[in-house]
Amino acid sequence: MEQKVILIIIGMSVVTYLPRILPMVLLSKVNLPPLFLKWLQFIPVAVLSALLAPAILAPQGELSIGLDNNAFIASIPCFFVAIKTKNLFLTVMVGILAMFLLQNL
């Protein structure tokens, strides 16, 4: 391999891992306030919601809340299963099954 390619790979590795490792190393020695730790627990849910909401509510780029939007219809049983069971695997399985049924019936 060319030296330039190897340097690019090393540089990309540093740029990728430094922002992940640096906060972990620095914050591991600090006692964070309980309120901040509670706030951090909501970040995965917020990110997941930000990724899923456009895909469910606007699959073609326009808001579509109706019977013609299979993703929206399939998300309804997923929502109830997620609230009732709090089981990610079961929620995903219900979503896959719901989309399969909607697309094939």
Phi and psi in radians as a Rosetta constraint file:
Dihedral C 1 N 2 CA 2 C 2 CIRCULARHARMONIC -1.227 0.35
Dihedral N 2 CA 2 C 2 N 3 CIRCULARHARMONIC 2.656 0.35
Dihedral C 2 N 3 CA 3 C 3 CIRCULARHARMONIC -1.108 0.35
Dihedral N 3 CA 3 C 3 N 4 CIRCULARHARMONIC -0.611 0.35
Dihedral C 3 N 4 CA 4 C 4 CIRCULARHARMONIC -1.087 0.35
Dihedral N 4 CA 4 C 4 N 5 CIRCULARHARMONIC -0.732 0.35
Dihedral C 4 N 5 CA 5 C 5 CIRCULARHARMONIC -1.150 0.35
Dihedral N 5 CA 5 C 5 N 6 CIRCULARHARMONIC -0.747 0.35
Dihedral C 5 N 6 CA 6 C 6 CIRCULARHARMONIC -1.093 0.35
Dihedral N 6 CA 6 C 6 N 7 CIRCULARHARMONIC -0.737 0.35
Dihedral C 6 N 7 CA 7 C 7 CIRCULARHARMONIC -1.136 0.35
Dihedral N 7 CA 7 C 7 N 8 CIRCULARHARMONIC -0.653 0.35
Dihedral C 7 N 8 CA 8 C 8 CIRCULARHARMONIC -1.124 0.35
Dihedral N 8 CA 8 C 8 N 9 CIRCULARHARMONIC -0.768 0.35
Dihedral C 8 N 9 CA 9 C 9 CIRCULARHARMONIC -1.089 0.35
Dihedral N 9 CA 9 C 9 N 10 CIRCULARHARMONIC -0.770 0.35
Dihedral C 9 N 10 CA 10 C 10 CIRCULARHARMONIC -1.108 0.35
Dihedral N 10 CA 10 C 10 N 11 CIRCULARHARMONIC -0.766 0.35
Dihedral C 10 N 11 CA 11 C 11 CIRCULARHARMONIC -1.085 0.35
Dihedral N 11 CA 11 C 11 N 12 CIRCULARHARMONIC -0.736 0.35
Dihedral C 11 N 12 CA 12 C 12 CIRCULARHARMONIC -1.150 0.35
Dihedral N 12 CA 12 C 12 N 13 CIRCULARHARMONIC -0.633 0.35
Dihedral C 12 N 13 CA 13 C 13 CIRCULARHARMONIC -1.117 0.35
Dihedral N 13 CA 13 C 13 N 14 CIRCULARHARMONIC -0.769 0.35
Dihedral C 13 N 14 CA 14 C 14 CIRCULARHARMONIC -1.110 0.35
Dihedral N 14 CA 14 C 14 N 15 CIRCULARHARMONIC -0.798 0.35
Dihedral C 14 N 15 CA 15 C 15 CIRCULARHARMONIC -1.139 0.35
Dihedral N 15 CA 15 C 15 N 16 CIRCULARHARMONIC -0.538 0.35
Dihedral C 15 N 16 CA 16 C 16 CIRCULARHARMONIC -1.353 0.35
Dihedral N 16 CA 16 C 16 N 17 CIRCULARHARMONIC -0.796 0.35
Dihedral C 16 N 17 CA 17 C 17 CIRCULARHARMONIC -1.550 0.35
Dihedral N 17 CA 17 C 17 N 18 CIRCULARHARMONIC -0.465 0.35
Dihedral C 17 N 18 CA 18 C 18 CIRCULARHARMONIC -1.056 0.35
Dihedral N 18 CA 18 C 18 N 19 CIRCULARHARMONIC -0.822 0.35
Dihedral C 18 N 19 CA 19 C 19 CIRCULARHARMONIC -1.147 0.35
Dihedral N 19 CA 19 C 19 N 20 CIRCULARHARMONIC -0.331 0.35
Dihedral C 19 N 20 CA 20 C 20 CIRCULARHARMONIC -1.519 0.35
Dihedral N 20 CA 20 C 20 N 21 CIRCULARHARMONIC -0.697 0.35
Dihedral C 20 N 21 CA 21 C 21 CIRCULARHARMONIC -1.449 0.35
Dihedral N 21 CA 21 C 21 N 22 CIRCULARHARMONIC -0.677 0.35
Dihedral C 21 N 22 CA 22 C 22 CIRCULARHARMONIC -1.010 0.35
Dihedral N 22 CA 22 C 22 N 23 CIRCULARHARMONIC -0.881 0.35
Dihedral C 22 N 23 CA 23 C 23 CIRCULARHARMONIC -1.086 0.35
Dihedral N 23 CA 23 C 23 N 24 CIRCULARHARMONIC -0.630 0.35
Dihedral C 23 N 24 CA 24 C 24 CIRCULARHARMONIC -1.126 0.35
Dihedral N 24 CA 24 C 24 N 25 CIRCULARHARMONIC -0.741 0.35
Dihedral C 24 N 25 CA 25 C 25 CIRCULARHARMONIC -1.208 0.35
Dihedral N 25 CA 25 C 25 N 26 CIRCULARHARMONIC -0.781 0.35
Dihedral C 25 N 26 CA 26 C 26 CIRCULARHARMONIC -1.223 0.35
Dihedral N 26 CA 26 C 26 N 27 CIRCULARHARMONIC -0.724 0.35
Dihedral C 26 N 27 CA 27 C 27 CIRCULARHARMONIC -1.412 0.35
Dihedral N 27 CA 27 C 27 N 28 CIRCULARHARMONIC -0.216 0.35
Dihedral C 27 N 28 CA 28 C 28 CIRCULARHARMONIC -1.232 0.35
Dihedral N 28 CA 28 C 28 N 29 CIRCULARHARMONIC -0.338 0.35
Dihedral C 28 N 29 CA 29 C 29 CIRCULARHARMONIC -1.724 0.35
Dihedral N 29 CA 29 C 29 N 30 CIRCULARHARMONIC 0.025 0.35
Dihedral C 29 N 30 CA 30 C 30 CIRCULARHARMONIC -2.019 0.35
Dihedral N 30 CA 30 C 30 N 31 CIRCULARHARMONIC 2.417 0.35
Dihedral C 30 N 31 CA 31 C 31 CIRCULARHARMONIC -1.490 0.35
Dihedral N 31 CA 31 C 31 N 32 CIRCULARHARMONIC 1.992 0.35
Dihedral C 31 N 32 CA 32 C 32 CIRCULARHARMONIC -1.544 0.35
Dihedral N 32 CA 32 C 32 N 33 CIRCULARHARMONIC 2.566 0.35
Dihedral C 32 N 33 CA 33 C 33 CIRCULARHARMONIC -1.120 0.35
Dihedral N 33 CA 33 C 33 N 34 CIRCULARHARMONIC 2.559 0.35
Dihedral C 33 N 34 CA 34 C 34 CIRCULARHARMONIC -1.010 0.35
Dihedral N 34 CA 34 C 34 N 35 CIRCULARHARMONIC -0.627 0.35
Dihedral C 34 N 35 CA 35 C 35 CIRCULARHARMONIC -1.113 0.35
Dihedral N 35 CA 35 C 35 N 36 CIRCULARHARMONIC -0.698 0.35
Dihedral C 35 N 36 CA 36 C 36 CIRCULARHARMONIC -1.155 0.35
Dihedral N 36 CA 36 C 36 N 37 CIRCULARHARMONIC -0.717 0.35
Dihedral C 36 N 37 CA 37 C 37 CIRCULARHARMONIC -1.126 0.35
Dihedral N 37 CA 37 C 37 N 38 CIRCULARHARMONIC -0.672 0.35
Dihedral C 37 N 38 CA 38 C 38 CIRCULARHARMONIC -1.127 0.35
Dihedral N 38 CA 38 C 38 N 39 CIRCULARHARMONIC -0.716 0.35
Dihedral C 38 N 39 CA 39 C 39 CIRCULARHARMONIC -1.081 0.35
Dihedral N 39 CA 39 C 39 N 40 CIRCULARHARMONIC -0.710 0.35
Dihedral C 39 N 40 CA 40 C 40 CIRCULARHARMONIC -1.092 0.35
Dihedral N 40 CA 40 C 40 N 41 CIRCULARHARMONIC -0.510 0.35
Dihedral C 40 N 41 CA 41 C 41 CIRCULARHARMONIC -1.148 0.35
Dihedral N 41 CA 41 C 41 N 42 CIRCULARHARMONIC -0.404 0.35
Dihedral C 41 N 42 CA 42 C 42 CIRCULARHARMONIC -1.525 0.35
Dihedral N 42 CA 42 C 42 N 43 CIRCULARHARMONIC -0.150 0.35
Dihedral C 42 N 43 CA 43 C 43 CIRCULARHARMONIC -1.093 0.35
Dihedral N 43 CA 43 C 43 N 44 CIRCULARHARMONIC -0.816 0.35
Dihedral C 43 N 44 CA 44 C 44 CIRCULARHARMONIC -1.051 0.35
Dihedral N 44 CA 44 C 44 N 45 CIRCULARHARMONIC -0.673 0.35
Dihedral C 44 N 45 CA 45 C 45 CIRCULARHARMONIC -1.159 0.35
Dihedral N 45 CA 45 C 45 N 46 CIRCULARHARMONIC -0.716 0.35
Dihedral C 45 N 46 CA 46 C 46 CIRCULARHARMONIC -1.146 0.35
Dihedral N 46 CA 46 C 46 N 47 CIRCULARHARMONIC -0.728 0.35
Dihedral C 46 N 47 CA 47 C 47 CIRCULARHARMONIC -1.155 0.35
Dihedral N 47 CA 47 C 47 N 48 CIRCULARHARMONIC -0.781 0.35
Dihedral C 47 N 48 CA 48 C 48 CIRCULARHARMONIC -1.076 0.35
Dihedral N 48 CA 48 C 48 N 49 CIRCULARHARMONIC -0.731 0.35
Dihedral C 48 N 49 CA 49 C 49 CIRCULARHARMONIC -1.102 0.35
Dihedral N 49 CA 49 C 49 N 50 CIRCULARHARMONIC -0.734 0.35
Dihedral C 49 N 50 CA 50 C 50 CIRCULARHARMONIC -1.132 0.35
Dihedral N 50 CA 50 C 50 N 51 CIRCULARHARMONIC -0.532 0.35
Dihedral C 50 N 51 CA 51 C 51 CIRCULARHARMONIC -1.402 0.35
Dihedral N 51 CA 51 C 51 N 52 CIRCULARHARMONIC -0.677 0.35
Dihedral C 51 N 52 CA 52 C 52 CIRCULARHARMONIC -1.422 0.35
Dihedral N 52 CA 52 C 52 N 53 CIRCULARHARMONIC -0.645 0.35
Dihedral C 52 N 53 CA 53 C 53 CIRCULARHARMONIC -0.967 0.35
Dihedral N 53 CA 53 C 53 N 54 CIRCULARHARMONIC -0.857 0.35
Dihedral C 53 N 54 CA 54 C 54 CIRCULARHARMONIC -1.130 0.35
Dihedral N 54 CA 54 C 54 N 55 CIRCULARHARMONIC -0.630 0.35
Dihedral C 54 N 55 CA 55 C 55 CIRCULARHARMONIC -1.200 0.35
Dihedral N 55 CA 55 C 55 N 56 CIRCULARHARMONIC -0.551 0.35
Dihedral C 55 N 56 CA 56 C 56 CIRCULARHARMONIC -1.518 0.35
Dihedral N 56 CA 56 C 56 N 57 CIRCULARHARMONIC -0.789 0.35
Dihedral C 56 N 57 CA 57 C 57 CIRCULARHARMONIC -1.535 0.35
Dihedral N 57 CA 57 C 57 N 58 CIRCULARHARMONIC -0.400 0.35
Dihedral C 57 N 58 CA 58 C 58 CIRCULARHARMONIC -2.472 0.35
Dihedral N 58 CA 58 C 58 N 59 CIRCULARHARMONIC 1.158 0.35
Dihedral C 58 N 59 CA 59 C 59 CIRCULARHARMONIC -1.152 0.35
Dihedral N 59 CA 59 C 59 N 60 CIRCULARHARMONIC -0.479 0.35
Dihedral C 59 N 60 CA 60 C 60 CIRCULARHARMONIC -1.854 0.35
Dihedral N 60 CA 60 C 60 N 61 CIRCULARHARMONIC 0.286 0.35
Dihedral C 60 N 61 CA 61 C 61 CIRCULARHARMONIC 1.655 0.35
Dihedral N 61 CA 61 C 61 N 62 CIRCULARHARMONIC -0.157 0.35
Dihedral C 61 N 62 CA 62 C 62 CIRCULARHARMONIC -2.131 0.35
Dihedral N 62 CA 62 C 62 N 63 CIRCULARHARMONIC 2.569 0.35
Dihedral C 62 N 63 CA 63 C 63 CIRCULARHARMONIC -1.032 0.35
Dihedral N 63 CA 63 C 63 N 64 CIRCULARHARMONIC 2.212 0.35
Dihedral C 63 N 64 CA 64 C 64 CIRCULARHARMONIC -2.440 0.35
Dihedral N 64 CA 64 C 64 N 65 CIRCULARHARMONIC 1.692 0.35
Dihedral C 64 N 65 CA 65 C 65 CIRCULARHARMONIC -2.034 0.35
Dihedral N 65 CA 65 C 65 N 66 CIRCULARHARMONIC 1.586 0.35
Dihedral C 65 N 66 CA 66 C 66 CIRCULARHARMONIC -2.944 0.35
Dihedral N 66 CA 66 C 66 N 67 CIRCULARHARMONIC -3.039 0.35
Dihedral C 66 N 67 CA 67 C 67 CIRCULARHARMONIC -1.275 0.35
Dihedral N 67 CA 67 C 67 N 68 CIRCULARHARMONIC -0.214 0.35
Dihedral C 67 N 68 CA 68 C 68 CIRCULARHARMONIC -1.519 0.35
Dihedral N 68 CA 68 C 68 N 69 CIRCULARHARMONIC -0.091 0.35
Dihedral C 68 N 69 CA 69 C 69 CIRCULARHARMONIC -1.793 0.35
Dihedral N 69 CA 69 C 69 N 70 CIRCULARHARMONIC 1.685 0.35
Dihedral C 69 N 70 CA 70 C 70 CIRCULARHARMONIC -1.082 0.35
Dihedral N 70 CA 70 C 70 N 71 CIRCULARHARMONIC -0.639 0.35
Dihedral C 70 N 71 CA 71 C 71 CIRCULARHARMONIC -1.111 0.35
Dihedral N 71 CA 71 C 71 N 72 CIRCULARHARMONIC -0.700 0.35
Dihedral C 71 N 72 CA 72 C 72 CIRCULARHARMONIC -1.150 0.35
Dihedral N 72 CA 72 C 72 N 73 CIRCULARHARMONIC -0.785 0.35
Dihedral C 72 N 73 CA 73 C 73 CIRCULARHARMONIC -1.119 0.35
Dihedral N 73 CA 73 C 73 N 74 CIRCULARHARMONIC -0.742 0.35
Dihedral C 73 N 74 CA 74 C 74 CIRCULARHARMONIC -1.184 0.35
Dihedral N 74 CA 74 C 74 N 75 CIRCULARHARMONIC -0.459 0.35
Dihedral C 74 N 75 CA 75 C 75 CIRCULARHARMONIC -1.277 0.35
Dihedral N 75 CA 75 C 75 N 76 CIRCULARHARMONIC -0.374 0.35
Dihedral C 75 N 76 CA 76 C 76 CIRCULARHARMONIC -1.122 0.35
Dihedral N 76 CA 76 C 76 N 77 CIRCULARHARMONIC -0.926 0.35
Dihedral C 76 N 77 CA 77 C 77 CIRCULARHARMONIC -1.133 0.35
Dihedral N 77 CA 77 C 77 N 78 CIRCULARHARMONIC -0.549 0.35
Dihedral C 77 N 78 CA 78 C 78 CIRCULARHARMONIC -1.081 0.35
Dihedral N 78 CA 78 C 78 N 79 CIRCULARHARMONIC -0.733 0.35
Dihedral C 78 N 79 CA 79 C 79 CIRCULARHARMONIC -1.030 0.35
Dihedral N 79 CA 79 C 79 N 80 CIRCULARHARMONIC -0.834 0.35
Dihedral C 79 N 80 CA 80 C 80 CIRCULARHARMONIC -1.192 0.35
Dihedral N 80 CA 80 C 80 N 81 CIRCULARHARMONIC -0.668 0.35
Dihedral C 80 N 81 CA 81 C 81 CIRCULARHARMONIC -1.143 0.35
Dihedral N 81 CA 81 C 81 N 82 CIRCULARHARMONIC -0.707 0.35
Dihedral C 81 N 82 CA 82 C 82 CIRCULARHARMONIC -1.111 0.35
Dihedral N 82 CA 82 C 82 N 83 CIRCULARHARMONIC -0.739 0.35
Dihedral C 82 N 83 CA 83 C 83 CIRCULARHARMONIC -1.172 0.35
Dihedral N 83 CA 83 C 83 N 84 CIRCULARHARMONIC -0.762 0.35
Dihedral C 83 N 84 CA 84 C 84 CIRCULARHARMONIC -1.235 0.35
Dihedral N 84 CA 84 C 84 N 85 CIRCULARHARMONIC -0.812 0.35
Dihedral C 84 N 85 CA 85 C 85 CIRCULARHARMONIC -1.753 0.35
Dihedral N 85 CA 85 C 85 N 86 CIRCULARHARMONIC -0.471 0.35
Dihedral C 85 N 86 CA 86 C 86 CIRCULARHARMONIC 0.976 0.35
Dihedral N 86 CA 86 C 86 N 87 CIRCULARHARMONIC 0.572 0.35
Dihedral C 86 N 87 CA 87 C 87 CIRCULARHARMONIC -1.968 0.35
Dihedral N 87 CA 87 C 87 N 88 CIRCULARHARMONIC 1.935 0.35
Dihedral C 87 N 88 CA 88 C 88 CIRCULARHARMONIC -1.110 0.35
Dihedral N 88 CA 88 C 88 N 89 CIRCULARHARMONIC -0.742 0.35
Dihedral C 88 N 89 CA 89 C 89 CIRCULARHARMONIC -1.054 0.35
Dihedral N 89 CA 89 C 89 N 90 CIRCULARHARMONIC -0.840 0.35
Dihedral C 89 N 90 CA 90 C 90 CIRCULARHARMONIC -1.109 0.35
Dihedral N 90 CA 90 C 90 N 91 CIRCULARHARMONIC -0.681 0.35
Dihedral C 90 N 91 CA 91 C 91 CIRCULARHARMONIC -1.092 0.35
Dihedral N 91 CA 91 C 91 N 92 CIRCULARHARMONIC -0.778 0.35
Dihedral C 91 N 92 CA 92 C 92 CIRCULARHARMONIC -1.131 0.35
Dihedral N 92 CA 92 C 92 N 93 CIRCULARHARMONIC -0.719 0.35
Dihedral C 92 N 93 CA 93 C 93 CIRCULARHARMONIC -1.097 0.35
Dihedral N 93 CA 93 C 93 N 94 CIRCULARHARMONIC -0.718 0.35
Dihedral C 93 N 94 CA 94 C 94 CIRCULARHARMONIC -1.103 0.35
Dihedral N 94 CA 94 C 94 N 95 CIRCULARHARMONIC -0.714 0.35
Dihedral C 94 N 95 CA 95 C 95 CIRCULARHARMONIC -1.111 0.35
Dihedral N 95 CA 95 C 95 N 96 CIRCULARHARMONIC -0.756 0.35
Dihedral C 95 N 96 CA 96 C 96 CIRCULARHARMONIC -1.113 0.35
Dihedral N 96 CA 96 C 96 N 97 CIRCULARHARMONIC -0.784 0.35
Dihedral C 96 N 97 CA 97 C 97 CIRCULARHARMONIC -1.121 0.35
Dihedral N 97 CA 97 C 97 N 98 CIRCULARHARMONIC -0.750 0.35
Dihedral C 97 N 98 CA 98 C 98 CIRCULARHARMONIC -1.089 0.35
Dihedral N 98 CA 98 C 98 N 99 CIRCULARHARMONIC -0.774 0.35
Dihedral C 98 N 99 CA 99 C 99 CIRCULARHARMONIC -1.152 0.35
Dihedral N 99 CA 99 C 99 N 100 CIRCULARHARMONIC -0.675 0.35
Dihedral C 99 N 100 CA 100 C 100 CIRCULARHARMONIC -1.065 0.35
Dihedral N 100 CA 100 C 100 N 101 CIRCULARHARMONIC -0.822 0.35
Dihedral C 100 N 101 CA 101 C 101 CIRCULARHARMONIC -1.132 0.35
Dihedral N 101 CA 101 C 101 N 102 CIRCULARHARMONIC -0.723 0.35
Dihedral C 101 N 102 CA 102 C 102 CIRCULARHARMONIC -1.167 0.35
Dihedral N 102 CA 102 C 102 N 103 CIRCULARHARMONIC -0.622 0.35
Dihedral C 102 N 103 CA 103 C 103 CIRCULARHARMONIC -1.426 0.35
Dihedral N 103 CA 103 C 103 N 104 CIRCULARHARMONIC -0.400 0.35
Dihedral C 103 N 104 CA 104 C 104 CIRCULARHARMONIC -1.899 0.35
Dihedral N 104 CA 104 C 104 N 105 CIRCULARHARMONIC -0.022 0.35
